């Protein structure tokens, strides 16, 4: 979906957005002329440090153009993911970024539709919702049932909430790329 050059610009936007918080002489890259940066996409920005999660936030649905979403989500993942302390300037050299561009959500009628490694999952229940990206289940070699249970857990719900009639399950695919690709 994104060209090699567009992917390089994505990482430049993300990195400069975070670095500009510490050095006001650094300005985030202006919106590139490539039309993809004007398209609204579901998007997650993941920050890793030494192969450990350091921050991850996103928009499940297309919310704003890619350029503006990258700036918002890079900043939020670095400084406002409540699971982690804000990124410190001393960490910048150790941070690596991963981007997940999401397809539209598809309602799951039967769990047989889910393909671990291809699909991400979102659970919606009256008491909460949760989402796991496709790469999470693949990383841990989960079965479909384990993936569903972990997505319920992410939503702070009972692990078997996916079986309840008032729970909606969605799947999606993602184009995933990282700085180290």
C-alpha positions as CSV (number, residue, x, y, z in Angstrom):
1,X,0.0,0.0,0.0
2,X,2.8,2.5,0.9
3,X,5.9,2.9,-1.3
4,X,9.3,2.5,0.2
5,X,9.8,6.3,0.0
6,X,6.5,6.9,1.8
7,X,7.4,4.5,4.6
8,X,10.7,6.3,5.1
9,X,8.7,9.6,5.4
10,X,6.4,7.9,7.9
11,X,9.3,7.1,10.2
12,X,10.8,10.6,9.8
13,X,7.5,12.2,10.8
14,X,7.1,9.9,13.8
15,X,10.7,10.4,15.0
16,X,10.8,14.1,14.5
17,X,7.5,14.5,16.2
18,X,8.9,12.9,19.3
19,X,12.3,14.5,19.2
20,X,10.7,18.0,18.8
21,X,9.3,17.6,22.3
22,X,12.9,17.7,23.6
23,X,14.5,20.0,21.1
24,X,12.3,22.9,19.9
25,X,14.7,23.6,16.9
26,X,13.5,20.3,15.4
27,X,10.2,20.8,13.6
28,X,8.0,17.9,12.5
29,X,8.3,17.2,8.8
30,X,5.7,19.2,6.8
31,X,3.0,17.1,5.1
32,X,4.6,15.3,2.1
33,X,3.0,15.8,-1.3
34,X,2.3,12.0,-1.7
35,X,-1.5,11.7,-1.7
36,X,-1.4,8.8,0.7
37,X,-0.6,11.3,3.5
38,X,-4.0,13.0,2.9
39,X,-6.0,9.7,3.1
40,X,-7.7,8.8,6.4
41,X,-6.7,5.3,7.6
42,X,-7.1,3.2,10.7
43,X,-3.6,3.4,12.2
44,X,-1.5,2.2,15.1
45,X,1.9,3.6,16.1
46,X,4.0,1.1,18.2
47,X,7.2,2.1,20.0
48,X,9.7,-0.6,21.1
49,X,12.8,-0.2,23.1
50,X,15.3,-3.2,23.0
51,X,12.5,-5.3,21.5
52,X,10.1,-4.5,24.4
53,X,6.9,-2.6,24.1
54,X,7.3,1.1,25.1
55,X,4.0,2.5,23.8
56,X,1.3,1.7,21.4
57,X,-1.8,3.7,20.5
58,X,-4.0,4.0,17.5
59,X,-7.2,4.8,15.7
60,X,-9.3,1.7,14.9
61,X,-11.3,3.5,12.2
62,X,-10.2,6.2,9.7
63,X,-10.3,9.3,11.8
64,X,-8.0,11.8,10.2
65,X,-5.5,12.0,7.4
66,X,-2.4,9.9,7.8
67,X,0.0,12.8,8.2
68,X,-2.0,14.3,11.2
69,X,-2.7,10.8,12.6
70,X,1.0,10.0,12.7
71,X,1.8,13.2,14.6
72,X,-1.0,12.7,17.1
73,X,-0.3,9.0,17.7
74,X,3.5,9.3,17.8
75,X,3.1,11.9,20.5
76,X,0.5,10.0,22.4
77,X,2.4,6.6,22.3
78,X,5.6,8.3,23.5
79,X,4.2,10.5,26.2
80,X,0.6,9.5,27.1
81,X,0.3,5.7,27.0
82,X,-0.8,5.2,30.6
83,X,0.8,1.8,30.7
84,X,4.3,3.4,30.6
85,X,6.2,6.4,31.9
86,X,6.7,9.2,29.3
87,X,9.6,8.7,27.0
88,X,12.8,10.4,28.1
89,X,15.3,12.2,25.9
90,X,18.0,9.7,26.9
91,X,15.9,6.9,25.3
92,X,15.5,8.4,21.8
93,X,18.5,6.5,20.3
94,X,17.0,3.2,21.5
95,X,13.5,3.6,20.2
96,X,12.3,1.7,17.1
97,X,8.9,2.3,15.5
98,X,6.3,0.0,14.0
99,X,3.3,1.2,12.0
100,X,0.1,-0.8,11.4
101,X,-2.3,0.5,8.7
102,X,-5.6,-1.1,9.3
103,X,-8.2,-2.4,6.9
104,X,-11.9,-1.7,7.6
105,X,-13.4,-3.8,10.4
106,X,-15.3,-7.0,9.3
107,X,-17.9,-8.4,11.6
108,X,-17.1,-12.0,12.6
109,X,-20.1,-14.4,12.5
110,X,-18.1,-17.7,13.1
111,X,-14.7,-18.0,14.7
112,X,-13.6,-20.1,11.7
113,X,-13.4,-16.8,9.8
114,X,-10.5,-15.7,11.9
115,X,-7.0,-16.4,10.6
116,X,-4.2,-16.1,13.2
117,X,-1.3,-14.1,11.8
118,X,-3.5,-12.4,9.2
119,X,-6.2,-10.9,11.4
120,X,-6.3,-8.5,14.3
121,X,-9.4,-8.7,16.6
122,X,-11.6,-6.2,18.2
123,X,-14.2,-7.1,20.9
124,X,-17.1,-4.8,21.7
125,X,-19.2,-5.6,24.8
126,X,-21.6,-3.3,26.7
127,X,-19.0,-3.2,29.5
128,X,-15.9,-2.5,27.4
129,X,-14.0,-3.0,24.2
130,X,-10.5,-4.2,23.4
131,X,-8.3,-4.7,20.3
132,X,-5.2,-6.7,19.6
133,X,-3.1,-6.2,16.4
134,X,-2.5,-9.2,14.1
135,X,1.2,-9.5,15.0
136,X,0.4,-10.1,18.7
137,X,-1.3,-13.4,18.2
138,X,1.4,-14.5,15.7
139,X,4.2,-13.5,18.1
140,X,2.8,-15.7,20.9
141,X,1.6,-18.6,18.7
142,X,-2.0,-18.3,20.0
143,X,-4.8,-20.4,18.8
144,X,-8.0,-18.6,17.7
145,X,-9.6,-19.3,21.1
146,X,-6.6,-17.9,23.0
147,X,-6.6,-14.9,20.7
148,X,-10.2,-14.3,21.5
149,X,-9.7,-14.7,25.2
150,X,-6.7,-12.4,25.2
151,X,-8.7,-9.7,23.3
152,X,-11.4,-10.0,26.0
153,X,-8.7,-9.7,28.7
154,X,-7.4,-6.5,26.9
155,X,-10.9,-5.1,27.2
156,X,-10.8,-5.9,31.0
157,X,-13.6,-8.4,30.5
158,X,-14.0,-12.1,31.4
159,X,-11.9,-14.2,29.1
160,X,-14.9,-16.0,27.7
161,X,-17.0,-12.8,27.0
162,X,-16.5,-13.5,23.3
163,X,-19.0,-16.3,23.6
164,X,-21.8,-14.0,25.0
165,X,-24.7,-13.0,22.7
166,X,-24.1,-9.3,23.5
167,X,-20.5,-9.3,22.4
168,X,-19.5,-8.2,18.9
169,X,-16.3,-9.6,17.3
170,X,-14.6,-7.8,14.5
171,X,-11.5,-8.8,12.5
172,X,-9.2,-6.7,10.4
173,X,-6.0,-7.0,8.5
174,X,-3.0,-4.6,8.7
175,X,-0.1,-3.5,6.6
176,X,2.7,-3.7,9.2
177,X,6.1,-2.2,8.7
178,X,8.9,-1.2,11.0
179,X,12.0,1.0,10.9
180,X,14.2,-2.2,10.9
181,X,12.5,-3.7,7.7
